Amino acid sequence: MKHQTLTFQSDRLIMRPMTADDVSSYQQIMRDNGCADVGDVFERKARADLIEKIIGYRLEDTIWFAGFLKDDPESLGLEMLFSPTHIEHEWHVRFINTLSSRRGRNLMPEALNEIIPVIASLTGAKAFSAYVRAANKSSVRVMEKTGFKSQGLLPNQCEYLNFIRPA
């Protein structure tokens, strides 16, 4: 796939495709920060059918990026996944920031604002969607800062908001 060699930078970040080594590092970071285990690539593959049924994408079509701080290249802590949905030309965004000491510093909006136009160019996406917990005010704010508009709560998912943005 075209994205596998794509690396780019923003003012403070380096972003590149996630590697198998990154997955192991990321799991340890998640554990160290008291977050749920993200599982390994094989576990994610095993859940692919369920994921496809829930939000309409296949894991093998997913573009998975890792983000690092320029001033600390060992600082893996941003994860961004982009996957096609069942809606033509729409891609779903999933993001996690485990850089707990750097939260609230607009790193995720910076990363998403840089990467979304690239993903749109690579894939032909015309819109992006994202689901975030309504109670997670930081994630809601990331959506607002990156041009996403709330579409309200997801049907039958009273705790998740659905956000959409044009490419």
Backbone as JSON Lines, residues from 0, in Angstrom:
{"i":0,"aa":"M","n":[0.83,-1.19,0.0],"ca":[0.0,0.0,0.0],"c":[0.87,1.25,0.0]}
{"i":1,"aa":"K","n":[0.34,2.3,-0.56],"ca":[1.08,3.56,-0.71],"c":[1.52,4.16,0.63]}
{"i":2,"aa":"H","n":[0.71,3.97,1.66],"ca":[0.98,4.64,2.94],"c":[2.12,4.0,3.73]}
{"i":3,"aa":"Q","n":[2.56,2.8,3.38],"ca":[3.51,2.07,4.22],"c":[4.87,2.74,4.33]}
{"i":4,"aa":"T","n":[5.22,3.61,3.42],"ca":[6.5,4.32,3.51],"c":[6.3,5.8,3.82]}
{"i":5,"aa":"L","n":[5.08,6.21,4.02],"ca":[4.78,7.61,4.24],"c":[5.17,8.05,5.65]}
{"i":6,"aa":"T","n":[6.06,9.01,5.73],"ca":[6.45,9.63,6.99],"c":[6.36,11.13,6.8]}
{"i":7,"aa":"F","n":[5.79,11.82,7.78],"ca":[5.73,13.26,7.65],"c":[5.8,13.9,9.02]}
{"i":8,"aa":"Q","n":[5.96,15.22,9.02],"ca":[6.19,15.95,10.26],"c":[5.28,17.16,10.35]}
{"i":9,"aa":"S","n":[4.95,17.49,11.58],"ca":[4.29,18.75,11.86],"c":[5.3,19.58,12.66]}
{"i":10,"aa":"D","n":[4.87,20.64,13.28],"ca":[5.81,21.47,14.04],"c":[6.51,20.7,15.17]}
{"i":11,"aa":"R","n":[5.75,19.83,15.85],"ca":[6.31,19.15,17.02],"c":[6.32,17.63,16.91]}
{"i":12,"aa":"L","n":[5.78,17.08,15.82],"ca":[5.6,15.64,15.74],"c":[6.2,15.02,14.49]}
{"i":13,"aa":"I","n":[6.55,13.75,14.62],"ca":[6.91,12.9,13.49],"c":[5.86,11.81,13.46]}
{"i":14,"aa":"M","n":[5.26,11.56,12.29],"ca":[4.25,10.53,12.16],"c":[4.64,9.59,11.03]}
{"i":15,"aa":"R","n":[4.49,8.28,11.3],"ca":[4.83,7.28,10.3],"c":[3.97,6.05,10.54]}
{"i":16,"aa":"P","n":[3.93,5.14,9.54],"ca":[3.14,3.93,9.73],"c":[3.61,3.14,10.95]}
{"i":17,"aa":"M","n":[2.67,2.58,11.7],"ca":[2.97,1.77,12.88],"c":[3.65,0.48,12.43]}
{"i":18,"aa":"T","n":[4.68,0.07,13.18],"ca":[5.4,-1.18,12.89],"c":[5.09,-2.21,13.98]}
{"i":19,"aa":"A","n":[5.5,-3.45,13.76],"ca":[5.31,-4.49,14.77],"c":[6.06,-4.14,16.06]}
{"i":20,"aa":"D","n":[7.25,-3.56,15.94],"ca":[8.0,-3.13,17.13],"c":[7.26,-2.05,17.89]}
{"i":21,"aa":"D","n":[6.62,-1.14,17.15],"ca":[5.84,-0.09,17.79],"c":[4.71,-0.67,18.61]}
{"i":22,"aa":"V","n":[4.07,-1.72,18.09],"ca":[2.94,-2.32,18.8],"c":[3.39,-2.79,20.18]}
{"i":23,"aa":"S","n":[4.54,-3.47,20.26],"ca":[5.05,-3.93,21.56],"c":[5.35,-2.76,22.48]}
{"i":24,"aa":"S","n":[6.0,-1.75,21.96],"ca":[6.31,-0.55,22.76],"c":[5.03,0.13,23.22]}
{"i":25,"aa":"Y","n":[4.08,0.21,22.31],"ca":[2.82,0.88,22.62],"c":[2.06,0.14,23.71]}
{"i":26,"aa":"Q","n":[2.08,-1.19,23.67],"ca":[1.42,-1.97,24.71],"c":[2.02,-1.64,26.07]}
{"i":27,"aa":"Q","n":[3.35,-1.55,26.14],"ca":[3.99,-1.25,27.41],"c":[3.64,0.16,27.88]}
{"i":28,"aa":"I","n":[3.61,1.11,26.97],"ca":[3.23,2.48,27.33],"c":[1.82,2.51,27.89]}
{"i":29,"aa":"M","n":[0.91,1.78,27.22],"ca":[-0.48,1.74,27.69],"c":[-0.55,1.16,29.1]}
{"i":30,"aa":"R","n":[0.18,0.07,29.33],"ca":[0.18,-0.54,30.67],"c":[0.77,0.42,31.7]}
{"i":31,"aa":"D","n":[1.89,1.07,31.36],"ca":[2.55,2.0,32.28],"c":[1.67,3.17,32.64]}
{"i":32,"aa":"N","n":[0.78,3.55,31.73],"ca":[-0.11,4.68,31.96],"c":[-1.48,4.26,32.49]}
{"i":33,"aa":"G","n":[-1.61,2.98,32.86],"ca":[-2.86,2.5,33.43],"c":[-3.98,2.36,32.42]}
{"i":34,"aa":"C","n":[-3.65,2.28,31.14],"ca":[-4.65,2.13,30.09],"c":[-4.86,0.65,29.79]}
{"i":35,"aa":"A","n":[-5.96,0.36,29.13],"ca":[-6.24,-1.01,28.72],"c":[-5.18,-1.49,27.74]}
{"i":36,"aa":"D","n":[-4.93,-2.79,27.74],"ca":[-3.99,-3.39,26.8],"c":[-4.57,-3.29,25.39]}
{"i":37,"aa":"V","n":[-3.78,-2.8,24.44],"ca":[-4.27,-2.65,23.07],"c":[-4.24,-3.95,22.3]}
{"i":38,"aa":"G","n":[-3.68,-5.0,22.85],"ca":[-3.62,-6.27,22.15],"c":[-2.56,-6.25,21.07]}
{"i":39,"aa":"D","n":[-2.25,-7.43,20.56],"ca":[-1.26,-7.46,19.5],"c":[-1.93,-7.53,18.14]}
{"i":40,"aa":"V","n":[-1.14,-7.47,17.1],"ca":[-1.67,-7.44,15.74],"c":[-2.53,-8.67,15.48]}
{"i":41,"aa":"F","n":[-2.11,-9.83,15.99],"ca":[-2.87,-11.05,15.75],"c":[-4.22,-11.01,16.46]}
{"i":42,"aa":"E","n":[-4.25,-10.48,17.65],"ca":[-5.5,-10.34,18.37],"c":[-6.43,-9.39,17.61]}
{"i":43,"aa":"R","n":[-5.87,-8.3,17.09],"ca":[-6.67,-7.35,16.31],"c":[-7.22,-8.02,15.06]}
{"i":44,"aa":"K","n":[-6.41,-8.85,14.42],"ca":[-6.88,-9.59,13.24],"c":[-8.05,-10.49,13.6]}
{"i":45,"aa":"A","n":[-7.97,-11.14,14.76],"ca":[-9.02,-12.05,15.18],"c":[-10.34,-11.31,15.42]}
{"i":46,"aa":"R","n":[-10.25,-10.03,15.76],"ca":[-11.46,-9.24,16.0],"c":[-11.94,-8.52,14.74]}
{"i":47,"aa":"A","n":[-11.29,-8.73,13.62],"ca":[-11.61,-7.98,12.4],"c":[-13.06,-8.14,11.96]}
{"i":48,"aa":"D","n":[-13.59,-9.35,12.02],"ca":[-14.98,-9.57,11.6],"c":[-15.95,-8.77,12.47]}
{"i":49,"aa":"L","n":[-15.7,-8.79,13.79],"ca":[-16.56,-8.04,14.7],"c":[-16.47,-6.54,14.42]}
{"i":50,"aa":"I","n":[-15.24,-6.04,14.23],"ca":[-15.05,-4.62,13.95],"c":[-15.77,-4.23,12.67]}
{"i":51,"aa":"E","n":[-15.66,-5.07,11.65],"ca":[-16.31,-4.78,10.37],"c":[-17.82,-4.67,10.55]}
{"i":52,"aa":"K","n":[-18.41,-5.55,11.36],"ca":[-19.85,-5.5,11.58],"c":[-20.25,-4.25,12.35]}
{"i":53,"aa":"I","n":[-19.41,-3.84,13.3],"ca":[-19.77,-2.69,14.14],"c":[-19.64,-1.37,13.39]}
{"i":54,"aa":"I","n":[-18.51,-1.09,12.78],"ca":[-18.35,0.21,12.15],"c":[-18.03,0.14,10.67]}
{"i":55,"aa":"G","n":[-18.15,-1.03,10.09],"ca":[-18.11,-1.15,8.64],"c":[-16.74,-1.04,8.0]}
{"i":56,"aa":"Y","n":[-15.68,-1.49,8.65],"ca":[-14.39,-1.51,7.97],"c":[-13.65,-2.79,8.26]}
{"i":57,"aa":"R","n":[-12.72,-3.11,7.4],"ca":[-11.89,-4.3,7.56],"c":[-10.51,-3.86,8.03]}
{"i":58,"aa":"L","n":[-9.94,-4.6,8.96],"ca":[-8.66,-4.23,9.54],"c":[-7.56,-4.16,8.49]}
{"i":59,"aa":"E","n":[-7.6,-5.07,7.5],"ca":[-6.53,-5.06,6.49],"c":[-6.56,-3.8,5.62]}
{"i":60,"aa":"D","n":[-7.67,-3.06,5.62],"ca":[-7.76,-1.81,4.88],"c":[-7.34,-0.6,5.72]}
{"i":61,"aa":"T","n":[-7.02,-0.84,6.98],"ca":[-6.72,0.24,7.92],"c":[-5.33,0.82,7.7]}
{"i":62,"aa":"I","n":[-5.24,2.14,7.76],"ca":[-3.97,2.85,7.73],"c":[-3.69,3.25,9.18]}
{"i":63,"aa":"W","n":[-2.61,2.74,9.73],"ca":[-2.33,2.84,11.16],"c":[-1.04,3.62,11.35]}
{"i":64,"aa":"F","n":[-1.13,4.8,11.96],"ca":[0.04,5.67,12.15],"c":[0.43,5.77,13.61]}
{"i":65,"aa":"A","n":[1.74,5.91,13.82],"ca":[2.31,6.18,15.13],"c":[2.84,7.6,15.13]}
{"i":66,"aa":"G","n":[2.7,8.28,16.25],"ca":[3.22,9.64,16.37],"c":[4.24,9.74,17.49]}
{"i":67,"aa":"F","n":[5.3,10.5,17.23],"ca":[6.4,10.69,18.17],"c":[6.68,12.19,18.29]}
{"i":68,"aa":"L","n":[7.18,12.6,19.43],"ca":[7.61,13.99,19.61],"c":[8.97,14.18,18.93]}
{"i":69,"aa":"K","n":[9.13,15.28,18.2],"ca":[10.42,15.55,17.55],"c":[11.54,15.68,18.58]}
{"i":70,"aa":"D","n":[11.24,16.3,19.71],"ca":[12.28,16.51,20.71],"c":[12.55,15.27,21.57]}
{"i":71,"aa":"D","n":[11.81,14.18,21.33],"ca":[12.01,12.93,22.05],"c":[11.59,11.77,21.14]}
{"i":72,"aa":"P","n":[12.48,11.32,20.24],"ca":[12.12,10.31,19.26],"c":[11.69,8.96,19.83]}
{"i":73,"aa":"E","n":[11.93,8.74,21.11],"ca":[11.5,7.49,21.76],"c":[10.11,7.64,22.38]}
{"i":74,"aa":"S","n":[9.44,8.72,22.1],"ca":[8.21,9.08,22.81],"c":[6.93,8.58,22.17]}
{"i":75,"aa":"L","n":[6.95,7.39,21.57],"ca":[5.74,6.86,20.96],"c":[4.57,7.05,21.92]}
{"i":76,"aa":"G","n":[3.52,7.69,21.47],"ca":[2.39,7.92,22.36],"c":[1.13,8.31,21.63]}
{"i":77,"aa":"L","n":[1.21,8.57,20.33],"ca":[0.01,8.87,19.57],"c":[-0.27,7.71,18.63]}
{"i":78,"aa":"E","n":[-1.51,7.31,18.56],"ca":[-1.92,6.27,17.64],"c":[-3.11,6.82,16.86]}
{"i":79,"aa":"M","n":[-3.06,6.69,15.53],"ca":[-4.14,7.16,14.67],"c":[-4.45,6.07,13.65]}
{"i":80,"aa":"L","n":[-5.68,5.63,13.6],"ca":[-6.11,4.64,12.63],"c":[-7.14,5.26,11.71]}
{"i":81,"aa":"F","n":[-7.01,4.98,10.43],"ca":[-7.94,5.47,9.42],"c":[-8.45,4.25,8.66]}
{"i":82,"aa":"S","n":[-9.77,4.07,8.61],"ca":[-10.36,2.9,7.96],"c":[-11.56,3.31,7.13]}
{"i":83,"aa":"P","n":[-11.71,2.69,5.94],"ca":[-12.9,2.99,5.13],"c":[-14.15,2.47,5.83]}
{"i":84,"aa":"T","n":[-15.25,3.19,5.71],"ca":[-16.52,2.75,6.28],"c":[-17.38,2.16,5.18]}
{"i":85,"aa":"H","n":[-18.58,1.76,5.54],"ca":[-19.52,1.23,4.56],"c":[-20.12,2.33,3.68]}
{"i":86,"aa":"I","n":[-19.88,3.59,4.04],"ca":[-20.35,4.73,3.25],"c":[-19.26,5.09,2.25]}
{"i":87,"aa":"E","n":[-19.63,5.18,0.98],"ca":[-18.65,5.45,-0.07],"c":[-17.9,6.77,0.19]}
{"i":88,"aa":"H","n":[-16.59,6.73,0.06],"ca":[-15.69,7.89,0.22],"c":[-15.65,8.45,1.64]}
{"i":89,"aa":"E","n":[-16.08,7.66,2.64],"ca":[-15.98,8.09,4.04],"c":[-15.0,7.17,4.76]}
{"i":90,"aa":"W","n":[-14.12,7.77,5.54],"ca":[-13.15,7.02,6.34],"c":[-13.39,7.33,7.81]}
{"i":91,"aa":"H","n":[-13.2,6.31,8.65],"ca":[-13.37,6.46,10.09],"c":[-12.0,6.72,10.74]}
{"i":92,"aa":"V","n":[-11.97,7.62,11.71],"ca":[-10.75,7.98,12.42],"c":[-10.86,7.47,13.86]}
{"i":93,"aa":"R","n":[-9.79,6.86,14.32],"ca":[-9.7,6.48,15.73],"c":[-8.36,7.01,16.23]}
{"i":94,"aa":"F","n":[-8.35,7.63,17.4],"ca":[-7.09,8.2,17.89],"c":[-6.95,7.99,19.39]}
{"i":95,"aa":"I","n":[-5.7,7.83,19.83],"ca":[-5.38,7.68,21.25],"c":[-4.1,8.47,21.52]}
{"i":96,"aa":"N","n":[-4.09,9.2,22.63],"ca":[-2.89,9.91,23.09],"c":[-2.52,9.34,24.45]}
{"i":97,"aa":"T","n":[-1.41,8.61,24.52],"ca":[-0.96,8.08,25.81],"c":[0.19,8.89,26.4]}
{"i":98,"aa":"L","n":[0.5,10.02,25.8],"ca":[1.55,10.89,26.34],"c":[0.95,11.7,27.49]}
{"i":99,"aa":"S","n":[0.72,11.04,28.62],"ca":[-0.02,11.67,29.71],"c":[0.63,12.98,30.18]}
{"i":100,"aa":"S","n":[1.95,13.06,30.14],"ca":[2.61,14.3,30.57],"c":[2.45,15.42,29.56]}
{"i":101,"aa":"R","n":[1.97,15.09,28.36],"ca":[1.84,16.09,27.31],"c":[0.39,16.31,26.89]}
{"i":102,"aa":"R","n":[-0.55,15.8,27.65],"ca":[-1.97,16.02,27.31],"c":[-2.3,17.49,27.53]}
{"i":103,"aa":"G","n":[-3.27,17.96,26.75],"ca":[-3.69,19.35,26.87],"c":[-2.78,20.31,26.15]}
{"i":104,"aa":"R","n":[-1.88,19.82,25.34],"ca":[-0.94,20.68,24.6],"c":[-1.2,20.67,23.09]}
{"i":105,"aa":"N","n":[-2.39,20.25,22.7],"ca":[-2.83,20.28,21.3],"c":[-2.02,19.39,20.37]}
{"i":106,"aa":"L","n":[-1.43,18.31,20.87],"ca":[-0.66,17.41,20.01],"c":[-1.57,16.64,19.06]}
{"i":107,"aa":"M","n":[-2.68,16.12,19.57],"ca":[-3.56,15.34,18.71],"c":[-4.21,16.2,17.63]}
{"i":108,"aa":"P","n":[-4.71,17.4,17.95],"ca":[-5.22,18.24,16.86],"c":[-4.14,18.55,15.82]}
{"i":109,"aa":"E","n":[-2.92,18.8,16.28],"ca":[-1.82,19.07,15.35],"c":[-1.6,17.88,14.43]}
{"i":110,"aa":"A","n":[-1.58,16.68,15.01],"ca":[-1.36,15.47,14.21],"c":[-2.5,15.25,13.22]}
{"i":111,"aa":"L","n":[-3.73,15.33,13.69],"ca":[-4.88,15.08,12.81],"c":[-5.0,16.12,11.71]}
{"i":112,"aa":"N","n":[-4.74,17.38,12.04],"ca":[-4.81,18.42,11.0],"c":[-3.77,18.23,9.92]}
{"i":113,"aa":"E","n":[-2.64,17.62,10.27],"ca":[-1.6,17.33,9.27],"c":[-1.92,16.08,8.46]}
{"i":114,"aa":"I","n":[-2.42,15.06,9.13],"ca":[-2.56,13.76,8.48],"c":[-3.85,13.6,7.68]}
{"i":115,"aa":"I","n":[-4.94,14.24,8.08],"ca":[-6.22,14.06,7.38],"c":[-6.13,14.46,5.91]}
{"i":116,"aa":"P","n":[-5.53,15.61,5.55],"ca":[-5.41,15.92,4.12],"c":[-4.57,14.89,3.35]}
{"i":117,"aa":"V","n":[-3.57,14.32,3.99],"ca":[-2.74,13.3,3.35],"c":[-3.56,12.04,3.09]}
{"i":118,"aa":"I","n":[-4.31,11.6,4.1],"ca":[-5.16,10.42,3.95],"c":[-6.21,10.66,2.87]}
{"i":119,"aa":"A","n":[-6.79,11.85,2.86],"ca":[-7.79,12.18,1.83],"c":[-7.17,12.09,0.43]}
{"i":120,"aa":"S","n":[-5.97,12.6,0.28],"ca":[-5.29,12.56,-1.01],"c":[-4.97,11.12,-1.43]}
{"i":121,"aa":"L","n":[-4.5,10.31,-0.49],"ca":[-4.15,8.92,-0.78],"c":[-5.36,8.06,-1.13]}
{"i":122,"aa":"T","n":[-6.47,8.31,-0.45],"ca":[-7.62,7.4,-0.54],"c":[-8.78,7.91,-1.36]}
{"i":123,"aa":"G","n":[-8.81,9.21,-1.61],"ca":[-9.98,9.79,-2.28],"c":[-11.13,10.04,-1.32]}
{"i":124,"aa":"A","n":[-10.86,9.98,-0.02],"ca":[-11.9,10.21,0.98],"c":[-12.48,11.62,0.83]}
{"i":125,"aa":"K","n":[-13.77,11.72,0.96],"ca":[-14.45,13.01,0.9],"c":[-14.96,13.45,2.27]}
{"i":126,"aa":"A","n":[-14.99,12.5,3.22],"ca":[-15.44,12.8,4.57],"c":[-14.78,11.85,5.56]}
{"i":127,"aa":"F","n":[-14.7,12.29,6.8],"ca":[-14.15,11.48,7.89],"c":[-15.15,11.46,9.03]}
{"i":128,"aa":"S","n":[-15.26,10.32,9.7],"ca":[-16.13,10.2,10.86],"c":[-15.3,9.75,12.05]}
{"i":129,"aa":"A","n":[-15.79,10.01,13.25],"ca":[-15.13,9.57,14.47],"c":[-16.19,9.43,15.56]}
{"i":130,"aa":"Y","n":[-15.99,8.46,16.44],"ca":[-16.87,8.27,17.59],"c":[-16.05,8.53,18.83]}
{"i":131,"aa":"V","n":[-16.57,9.37,19.72],"ca":[-15.89,9.61,21.0],"c":[-16.92,9.55,22.12]}
{"i":132,"aa":"R","n":[-16.44,9.19,23.3],"ca":[-17.34,9.17,24.46],"c":[-17.74,10.6,24.79]}
{"i":133,"aa":"A","n":[-19.02,10.78,24.99],"ca":[-19.53,12.11,25.3],"c":[-18.9,12.66,26.57]}
{"i":134,"aa":"A","n":[-18.58,11.8,27.52],"ca":[-17.99,12.23,28.79],"c":[-16.51,12.6,28.67]}
{"i":135,"aa":"N","n":[-15.87,12.22,27.56],"ca":[-14.46,12.5,27.37],"c":[-14.32,13.89,26.71]}
{"i":136,"aa":"K","n":[-14.32,14.89,27.53],"ca":[-14.31,16.28,27.03],"c":[-13.06,16.6,26.22]}
{"i":137,"aa":"S","n":[-11.93,15.98,26.56],"ca":[-10.71,16.22,25.79],"c":[-10.86,15.75,24.35]}
{"i":138,"aa":"S","n":[-11.44,14.55,24.17],"ca":[-11.63,14.03,22.81],"c":[-12.66,14.84,22.04]}
{"i":139,"aa":"V","n":[-13.7,15.28,22.74],"ca":[-14.71,16.14,22.09],"c":[-14.03,17.42,21.61]}
{"i":140,"aa":"R","n":[-13.17,17.98,22.43],"ca":[-12.46,19.21,22.06],"c":[-11.51,18.97,20.87]}
{"i":141,"aa":"V","n":[-10.86,17.82,20.83],"ca":[-10.01,17.48,19.67],"c":[-10.86,17.5,18.4]}
{"i":142,"aa":"M","n":[-12.02,16.91,18.46],"ca":[-12.91,16.89,17.3],"c":[-13.26,18.31,16.85]}
{"i":143,"aa":"E","n":[-13.6,19.15,17.8],"ca":[-13.97,20.53,17.48],"c":[-12.79,21.3,16.87]}
{"i":144,"aa":"K","n":[-11.59,21.09,17.42],"ca":[-10.41,21.8,16.93],"c":[-9.96,21.35,15.54]}
{"i":145,"aa":"T","n":[-10.41,20.18,15.13],"ca":[-9.97,19.64,13.84],"c":[-11.08,19.68,12.78]}
{"i":146,"aa":"G","n":[-12.11,20.46,13.04],"ca":[-13.14,20.68,12.03],"c":[-14.26,19.66,11.98]}
{"i":147,"aa":"F","n":[-14.31,18.74,12.93],"ca":[-15.41,17.78,12.98],"c":[-16.64,18.44,13.61]}
{"i":148,"aa":"K","n":[-17.8,18.05,13.14],"ca":[-19.07,18.56,13.68],"c":[-19.85,17.4,14.28]}
{"i":149,"aa":"S","n":[-20.38,17.62,15.48],"ca":[-21.15,16.57,16.14],"c":[-22.46,16.32,15.41]}
{"i":150,"aa":"Q","n":[-22.76,15.04,15.24],"ca":[-24.02,14.61,14.65],"c":[-24.96,14.07,15.73]}
{"i":151,"aa":"G","n":[-24.57,14.23,16.99],"ca":[-25.36,13.73,18.1],"c":[-24.9,12.34,18.53]}
{"i":152,"aa":"L","n":[-25.65,11.76,19.45],"ca":[-25.31,10.45,19.98],"c":[-25.54,9.37,18.93]}
{"i":153,"aa":"L","n":[-24.7,8.35,18.97],"ca":[-24.89,7.2,18.08],"c":[-26.16,6.46,18.48]}
{"i":154,"aa":"P","n":[-26.93,5.97,17.53],"ca":[-28.12,5.19,17.87],"c":[-27.73,3.97,18.71]}
{"i":155,"aa":"N","n":[-28.47,3.71,19.75],"ca":[-28.24,2.56,20.64],"c":[-26.88,2.6,21.34]}
{"i":156,"aa":"Q","n":[-26.19,3.72,21.33],"ca":[-24.9,3.87,22.01],"c":[-24.92,5.19,22.76]}
{"i":157,"aa":"C","n":[-25.68,5.24,23.84],"ca":[-25.94,6.52,24.51],"c":[-24.71,7.24,25.03]}
{"i":158,"aa":"E","n":[-23.56,6.57,25.09],"ca":[-22.4,7.28,25.62],"c":[-21.45,7.8,24.55]}
{"i":159,"aa":"Y","n":[-21.7,7.49,23.27],"ca":[-20.8,7.9,22.2],"c":[-21.43,8.95,21.29]}
{"i":160,"aa":"L","n":[-20.64,9.98,20.99],"ca":[-21.04,11.0,20.02],"c":[-20.45,10.64,18.66]}
{"i":161,"aa":"N","n":[-21.19,10.93,17.62],"ca":[-20.73,10.72,16.24],"c":[-20.31,12.08,15.67]}
{"i":162,"aa":"F","n":[-19.09,12.16,15.15],"ca":[-18.58,13.39,14.54],"c":[-18.26,13.14,13.07]}
{"i":163,"aa":"I","n":[-18.5,14.14,12.23],"ca":[-18.21,14.08,10.8],"c":[-17.47,15.34,10.4]}
{"i":164,"aa":"R","n":[-16.57,15.22,9.43],"ca":[-15.91,16.4,8.86],"c":[-15.63,16.13,7.39]}
{"i":165,"aa":"P","n":[-15.73,17.17,6.57],"ca":[-15.33,16.98,5.16],"c":[-13.82,16.83,5.06]}
{"i":166,"aa":"A","n":[-13.37,16.23,3.97],"ca":[-11.93,15.99,3.78],"c":[-11.19,17.31,3.61]}
